[in-house]
């Protein structure tokens, strides 16, 4: 094990010393981090068997502080050490947000029922396309166009807009920290990452599912605008990045141009979700009746069609004060309040 995690942990620590954390974001500083695999957790001065605290790539409360954690798997091993270090910085920024009491979290339960509406997503795609142009050439007229479209969507799709702009803020700031860390370590890889960001913003397929593209658009806002527009005190500020940069939004303005390429993908998305749910129900071996309350799930691997929700990896449920986790693919039937009436799983 020491031949895998120890040298990698040391190489990342060496690179972290080269990153000007305070220049990335005021008040930001390095946090402890851990690498782990299926069996072992490695910190700088400690190694111990992996336990249930170590799941995914994130930031967790650890002892009396916060810890950035990263799962070393095959996909990790395909990254350069510079790129991996920048991703550790991403999770360190989440540790920073946690440590100062950040409150601008998105309600992921709302996202399960996100309106994959042709008009909403056509407008959002146009926003992202304009934001991509803004990264290439800052133009006030582009800013005004984005403001107008965001004003329209805030009025017509308020819950979706609030969800998106909170993801842009919480996750987008971490992606920005990741990008700036990479820029200080490896300019070539930073330029490639920036090119990938622009490609993603321009592609209508990046809207499905919608959560990840908000990480990208949030970071793009920060990269496009001067720090004076978005710099703020994390933990005290309640406004989203979008509100800091684009508000006040126009009270009037319409967007009625449904994009054919978006319309096509909306239909395909709904059909694919339906097929996934039907296939899971056909192969499910277990069936439990609720009502259950959803208290945890992976938003990047959860989808909904009609009254059914599909959880690809896991869902944490609560009933009568008791909690349980289902860690296999499952499909739940829900009511209008997102309570689970019954769940089928492998």
C-alpha positions as CSV (number, residue, x, y, z in Angstrom):
1,X,0.0,0.0,0.0
2,X,2.9,2.4,0.8
3,X,4.0,2.1,-2.8
4,X,0.7,3.6,-3.9
5,X,-0.7,6.1,-1.5
6,X,2.4,7.3,0.3
7,X,4.4,8.6,-2.7
8,X,1.2,10.2,-4.2
9,X,0.3,11.9,-0.9
10,X,3.8,13.3,-0.7
11,X,3.8,14.5,-4.3
12,X,0.5,16.3,-3.7
13,X,1.8,18.0,-0.5
14,X,4.8,19.2,-2.5
15,X,2.6,20.8,-5.1
16,X,0.3,22.4,-2.6
17,X,3.2,24.5,-1.3
18,X,3.4,26.2,-4.7
19,X,-0.3,27.3,-4.8
20,X,-1.0,30.9,-3.6
21,X,-4.2,30.0,-1.7
22,X,-4.9,33.6,-0.5
23,X,-4.6,34.9,-4.0
24,X,-7.2,32.3,-5.2
25,X,-9.8,33.5,-2.7
26,X,-9.5,35.9,0.2
27,X,-9.3,33.9,3.5
28,X,-8.7,30.5,1.7
29,X,-5.9,28.4,3.1
30,X,-4.8,24.8,2.8
31,X,-6.6,22.1,4.8
32,X,-5.5,18.6,5.7
33,X,-6.3,16.0,3.1
34,X,-6.6,12.2,2.9
35,X,-6.2,9.8,0.1
36,X,-7.9,6.4,0.4
37,X,-8.5,3.3,-1.6
38,X,-10.7,0.3,-0.9
39,X,-8.8,-0.7,2.2
40,X,-6.6,2.1,3.5
41,X,-6.8,5.8,4.4
42,X,-3.6,7.9,4.2
43,X,-3.1,11.2,5.9
44,X,0.2,13.0,6.2
45,X,1.3,11.5,9.5
46,X,-1.3,8.7,9.8
47,X,-2.6,5.6,8.1
48,X,-5.5,3.4,9.2
49,X,-8.2,1.1,7.7
50,X,-10.9,2.7,5.7
51,X,-14.3,3.2,7.4
52,X,-17.7,4.5,6.4
53,X,-16.7,8.2,6.8
54,X,-14.7,7.9,3.6
55,X,-17.0,7.8,0.7
56,X,-16.7,9.8,-2.6
57,X,-14.5,12.8,-3.2
58,X,-15.6,15.6,-0.8
59,X,-14.9,17.4,2.5
60,X,-15.8,15.9,5.8
61,X,-15.7,16.9,9.5
62,X,-12.8,15.2,11.0
63,X,-11.7,15.4,14.7
64,X,-12.0,19.1,15.5
65,X,-11.7,20.4,12.0
66,X,-12.4,19.6,8.3
67,X,-10.7,17.2,5.9
68,X,-10.6,17.0,2.1
69,X,-10.8,13.4,1.0
70,X,-10.2,11.7,-2.4
71,X,-10.8,8.1,-3.5
72,X,-7.8,6.7,-5.4
73,X,-9.3,4.5,-8.1
74,X,-8.6,3.7,-11.7
75,X,-9.9,7.1,-12.9
76,X,-7.7,8.9,-10.4
77,X,-4.6,7.0,-11.6
78,X,-5.3,8.3,-15.1
79,X,-4.8,11.9,-13.9
80,X,-1.5,13.8,-13.7
81,X,-0.4,14.7,-10.2
82,X,-0.9,18.4,-11.1
83,X,-4.5,17.7,-12.1
84,X,-5.2,15.6,-9.0
85,X,-3.7,18.3,-6.8
86,X,-6.1,20.8,-8.3
87,X,-9.0,18.5,-7.5
88,X,-7.8,18.2,-3.9
89,X,-7.8,22.0,-3.8
90,X,-11.5,21.9,-5.0
91,X,-12.4,19.7,-2.0
92,X,-10.3,22.0,0.3
93,X,-12.4,24.9,-0.8
94,X,-15.5,22.9,0.3
95,X,-13.7,22.4,3.7
96,X,-13.2,26.2,3.7
97,X,-16.9,26.8,3.1
98,X,-17.9,24.4,5.8
99,X,-15.4,25.9,8.3
100,X,-16.8,29.5,7.9
101,X,-20.5,28.5,7.9
102,X,-21.5,28.8,4.3
103,X,-25.3,28.6,3.9
104,X,-25.9,28.9,0.2
105,X,-26.5,25.2,-0.4
106,X,-28.9,23.9,-3.0
107,X,-31.8,21.7,-2.0
108,X,-31.0,18.5,-4.0
109,X,-34.5,17.1,-3.3
110,X,-35.8,20.0,-5.5
111,X,-33.4,18.9,-8.2
112,X,-35.0,15.5,-8.5
113,X,-38.1,17.1,-9.8
114,X,-36.2,19.7,-11.9
115,X,-38.3,21.0,-14.8
116,X,-36.6,19.6,-17.9
117,X,-38.8,21.9,-19.9
118,X,-38.0,22.8,-23.6
119,X,-38.3,26.5,-23.1
120,X,-36.4,26.6,-19.8
121,X,-33.5,24.6,-21.1
122,X,-33.4,26.5,-24.4
123,X,-33.0,29.7,-22.5
124,X,-30.4,28.2,-20.2
125,X,-28.5,26.9,-23.2
126,X,-28.5,30.4,-24.7
127,X,-27.2,31.8,-21.3
128,X,-24.4,29.3,-21.3
129,X,-23.5,30.0,-24.9
130,X,-23.2,33.7,-24.1
131,X,-21.2,33.0,-21.0
132,X,-18.8,31.0,-23.2
133,X,-18.4,34.0,-25.5
134,X,-17.8,36.2,-22.4
135,X,-14.9,34.0,-21.5
136,X,-13.3,34.7,-24.9
137,X,-14.1,38.4,-25.1
138,X,-15.7,40.4,-22.3
139,X,-18.4,42.6,-23.8
140,X,-21.0,44.5,-21.7
141,X,-23.7,43.8,-24.3
142,X,-23.2,40.1,-23.7
143,X,-23.7,40.7,-19.9
144,X,-26.9,42.5,-20.6
145,X,-28.2,39.6,-22.7
146,X,-27.4,37.1,-20.0
147,X,-29.1,39.3,-17.4
148,X,-32.2,39.5,-19.5
149,X,-32.5,35.8,-20.0
150,X,-31.8,35.1,-16.3
151,X,-34.5,37.6,-15.4
152,X,-36.9,35.7,-17.6
153,X,-36.1,32.3,-16.1
154,X,-36.1,33.7,-12.6
155,X,-39.6,34.8,-13.1
156,X,-40.9,31.8,-15.1
157,X,-39.0,29.0,-13.4
158,X,-38.2,30.4,-9.9
159,X,-37.4,27.1,-8.0
160,X,-35.2,25.8,-10.8
161,X,-33.4,29.2,-11.1
162,X,-32.7,29.3,-7.3
163,X,-31.5,25.7,-7.4
164,X,-29.1,26.4,-10.3
165,X,-27.7,29.6,-8.9
166,X,-27.0,28.0,-5.5
167,X,-25.1,25.2,-7.2
168,X,-23.2,27.8,-9.3
169,X,-22.2,29.4,-6.0
170,X,-21.4,26.5,-3.8
171,X,-19.8,24.2,-6.4
172,X,-18.8,26.9,-8.9
173,X,-16.5,28.6,-6.4
174,X,-14.8,25.2,-5.7
175,X,-14.3,24.6,-9.5
176,X,-12.9,28.1,-9.8
177,X,-10.4,27.3,-6.9
178,X,-9.5,24.1,-8.7
179,X,-8.9,25.9,-12.0
180,X,-6.7,28.6,-10.4
181,X,-4.7,26.0,-8.6
182,X,-4.1,24.2,-11.9
183,X,-3.1,27.4,-13.5
184,X,-0.4,27.9,-10.9
185,X,0.9,24.4,-11.4
186,X,0.5,23.6,-15.1
187,X,-0.4,26.2,-17.6
188,X,-0.9,23.8,-20.4
189,X,-3.3,21.6,-18.5
190,X,-5.1,24.8,-17.3
191,X,-5.6,25.9,-20.9
192,X,-7.0,22.4,-21.8
193,X,-9.4,22.5,-18.8
194,X,-10.5,26.0,-19.9
195,X,-11.1,24.7,-23.5
196,X,-13.1,21.8,-22.0
197,X,-15.2,24.3,-20.0
198,X,-16.1,26.3,-23.1
199,X,-17.0,23.1,-25.0
200,X,-19.3,22.0,-22.2
201,X,-21.0,25.4,-21.9
202,X,-21.6,25.3,-25.7
203,X,-23.0,21.8,-25.9
204,X,-26.8,21.2,-25.4
205,X,-26.2,17.7,-24.2
206,X,-24.4,19.1,-21.1
207,X,-27.7,20.1,-19.8
208,X,-28.7,16.5,-19.0
209,X,-28.7,16.0,-16.1
210,X,-28.6,19.7,-15.2
211,X,-26.6,19.7,-12.0
212,X,-23.0,19.4,-13.4
213,X,-23.2,22.3,-15.9
214,X,-24.0,24.7,-13.0
215,X,-20.7,23.8,-11.5
216,X,-19.1,24.9,-14.8
217,X,-21.2,28.1,-15.3
218,X,-20.4,29.2,-11.7
219,X,-16.7,28.9,-12.3
220,X,-17.0,30.6,-15.7
221,X,-18.7,33.6,-14.1
222,X,-15.8,34.0,-11.7
223,X,-13.2,33.5,-14.5
224,X,-15.0,36.0,-16.8
225,X,-15.6,38.8,-14.3
226,X,-13.1,40.8,-12.4
227,X,-12.8,39.9,-8.7
228,X,-14.3,43.2,-7.7
229,X,-17.6,42.0,-9.1
230,X,-17.8,38.7,-7.2
231,X,-15.4,38.9,-4.3
232,X,-17.2,38.5,-1.0
233,X,-17.0,37.1,2.5
234,X,-17.9,33.4,2.4
235,X,-20.1,32.5,5.3
236,X,-21.5,36.0,5.6
237,X,-22.8,36.7,2.1
238,X,-26.3,35.4,1.4
239,X,-26.5,36.4,-2.3
240,X,-25.6,34.0,-5.0
241,X,-22.8,34.6,-7.5
242,X,-25.5,35.3,-10.1
243,X,-27.1,38.0,-7.9
244,X,-23.7,39.5,-7.1
245,X,-22.8,39.8,-10.8
246,X,-26.0,40.1,-12.8
247,X,-28.6,41.6,-10.5
248,X,-30.8,43.5,-10.7
249,X,-32.5,41.4,-13.4
250,X,-34.8,43.1,-15.9
251,X,-38.4,42.9,-14.8
252,X,-39.5,42.4,-18.4
253,X,-38.3,40.4,-21.2
254,X,-39.4,37.2,-23.0
255,X,-37.5,34.2,-24.4
256,X,-39.7,32.1,-26.6
257,X,-37.2,30.5,-28.9
258,X,-37.3,26.8,-28.3
259,X,-34.0,25.4,-29.7
260,X,-34.6,22.3,-31.9
261,X,-31.4,20.7,-30.6
262,X,-32.6,21.2,-27.0
263,X,-36.1,20.0,-27.8
264,X,-34.7,16.8,-29.3
265,X,-32.5,16.1,-26.3
266,X,-35.3,16.8,-23.8
267,X,-37.5,14.1,-25.5
268,X,-34.5,11.7,-25.5
269,X,-33.8,12.4,-21.9
270,X,-37.3,11.6,-20.8
271,X,-37.5,8.4,-22.8
272,X,-34.1,7.2,-21.5
273,X,-35.2,7.9,-17.9
274,X,-38.4,5.9,-18.5
275,X,-36.5,3.0,-19.9
276,X,-34.1,3.0,-17.0
277,X,-36.9,2.9,-14.5
278,X,-38.8,0.1,-16.3
279,X,-35.6,-2.0,-16.6
280,X,-34.9,-1.7,-12.9
281,X,-38.4,-2.6,-11.9
282,X,-38.3,-5.7,-14.1
283,X,-35.1,-6.9,-12.4
284,X,-35.8,-5.8,-8.8
285,X,-35.9,-8.7,-6.3
286,X,-36.9,-6.8,-3.1
287,X,-39.9,-4.6,-2.3
288,X,-40.5,-2.5,0.8
289,X,-43.5,-0.3,1.6
290,X,-43.2,3.2,3.1
291,X,-43.8,5.9,3.8
292,X,-40.1,6.7,3.9
293,X,-38.4,10.1,4.0
294,X,-35.4,10.6,1.7
295,X,-32.4,11.9,3.8
296,X,-29.5,11.1,1.5
297,X,-28.7,10.2,-2.1
298,X,-26.3,10.9,-4.9
299,X,-27.7,13.8,-7.0
300,X,-25.5,13.0,-10.0
301,X,-26.9,9.5,-10.2
302,X,-30.6,10.0,-9.5
303,X,-33.3,10.6,-12.1
304,X,-37.1,10.9,-12.1
305,X,-39.9,10.0,-14.5
306,X,-43.5,10.6,-13.5
307,X,-44.0,9.4,-10.0
308,X,-40.9,7.2,-10.0
309,X,-37.4,8.0,-8.9
310,X,-34.3,5.9,-9.8
311,X,-31.3,5.8,-7.5
312,X,-28.3,4.3,-9.3
313,X,-26.0,3.8,-6.3
314,X,-27.7,4.4,-3.0
315,X,-30.4,6.1,-1.1
316,X,-30.7,6.8,2.6
317,X,-34.2,6.5,4.0
318,X,-35.9,7.2,7.3
319,X,-39.1,5.8,8.8
320,X,-40.4,6.1,12.3
321,X,-37.1,7.5,13.4
322,X,-35.1,4.6,12.0
323,X,-32.6,5.0,9.2
324,X,-31.5,2.5,6.6
325,X,-29.5,2.6,3.4
326,X,-30.2,0.8,0.1
327,X,-26.9,0.5,-1.7
328,X,-28.1,-1.2,-4.9
329,X,-30.0,0.2,-7.9
330,X,-33.6,1.0,-6.8
331,X,-36.8,2.6,-8.0
332,X,-39.1,4.4,-5.6
333,X,-42.7,5.4,-6.1
334,X,-43.4,8.8,-4.5
335,X,-46.2,11.1,-3.6
336,X,-46.4,14.9,-4.4
337,X,-44.3,15.7,-1.3
338,X,-41.4,13.4,-2.4
339,X,-42.2,10.9,0.3
340,X,-41.5,7.3,-0.8
341,X,-44.6,5.1,-0.8
342,X,-42.7,2.0,-1.9
343,X,-39.3,1.1,-3.1
344,X,-38.1,-1.8,-5.3
345,X,-34.4,-2.7,-5.3
346,X,-31.9,-5.4,-6.4
